[in-house]
């Protein structure tokens, strides 16, 4: 006797014979046999220009911060570059750059958030300027 997976594949093949060619049927059977019913989309690689922008934004955030009386890491890692890439789909590079610079200046070398936490909870420009109006003037001069 056949197991349930084999019966399912055979039923799919029989049904598909009426509608598709043999290569498609075999591909469906292989996909199901591997345990995946959906093909994973491949992520396209960033262009050299996108990579340069991401590297620039990544370099703006310091890798060390002071926590009390000692220097500590801000936890920068390769996953942060992936997060920056997704943020660039929603916001402009100039806006993200301005937010990072403003946050770093506002903290003035004191406690900085972990970089992943900062990117996941990226503040709006208006939130940063409420605490320091001088930064708002400088921000608009930089743009």
N, C-alpha and C positions, 0 to 999 in steps of 0.2 A: 504494500500500500504506500501511497505518497503522503507526505506531510501536508499541512495546511498551506504553507508557503508555495510548495510546488503546484498544488491544485489551483491556487490563486493565479500563479504565473501562467499556467496552461489555459485557464479560463480567459485571462487577459489576451493571450496570444490568439486564441480561437476567435474572440470578439474583434480583435484588431485586424485579423486577416481580411475581413470584409472591407476595412476602411483605409489601411495603410500598407506601406511596403515592408519587406522583411527586415531591413536594417533598423527601422524605427521600433519594430516589435522586439528585436534582440536587445536594443538599447534600453527599452522599458524593462525587460526581464532582468538585465544586468543591474539596473538601478535598484529594482525591488529586491533582488537577491542580496545586495550589499546592505540592505536595511534602510535605505534612504528613498523616500518617495518623491522628493523634490531635488532638483539640481541646484547647487549653490552658485549664485552669481559671482563672477570673478570681479574683484575690485580693480579698476584701472589704475595704473601707476601714475603718480603725479609727474607733471612736466618739470623740466629743469627750472623754469621760472617760478612755478608753485613751490618747488623744493627750496629755492633761495628765499622766498618770502617766509615760508614756515621756519627755516633756520634763523632768519633775522628775528622773527617774533619770539622764537624759543630763546635766543640769546639775550633778549631784553630783561628777562626775569633772572635775578641773581640765584646762584646755586647754593649760597650759604646765607644764613640769617642768625641774628643773636637771639638766643632763648635764655633769658636770665643772665647768668654770668658766663655762658659758654656759647661757642659758635656751633650751629647745627645745620644740617642739610635741609633744603626746601623740597627734596624728594623729586627732582626732575628726572624723567625717564623717557624712553622712546615712545611710550604710549601717549605722552603729552603731545608729541608731534602729530599723531593721528587725530587727537582731539582738536588741535589747532586747525588741521585740514578740514574737519567737519564744521568748525566755527566759521571758517572762511566762506562756506556756502551760504551762511546766514548774515554775516557782517563783513564789512570791508576791512582790508588789512590796515588801513589808516586808523579806523575806529578801534580795532583791537590793540594796535600799537599805542594809541593814545590812552586807552584804559589801563594797559599794563604800566606805562610810564607814570601815569597819574597815581596809581595805587602804590607803586614803589616809592615815589616821591612823598606821598602822604604818610607812608609808614616811616620814612626817614631813617632807614637802617635798623629800626626796631623789629619786633616780631612780624614776620611775613607768613602768610598761609602756605601750606603745602601747595606746590604748583598745580597738581591734579585737582585739588579742592578748589583752588582759585578759578581754574578753567571750567569746572563743572558748575560753579556758581558765579559766573562772570558778572560783575556788577554793571549796571547801566551807567553811562557817563554822568547822568544827572545825580545819581546817588553819591558819587565821589565828590562832585562839586558842591554839594550841600555843606560839607564839613570844611571846605577850604575854597572860598570864592576866588582867591588869587590864582589857583590852579586853573579855574575856568577861563580867566583872561588869557593865561599862557596857552591853554589848549587851543583857543580860537586863533591865537597868533601863529601857532605851529601849523594849523591847517591852512 
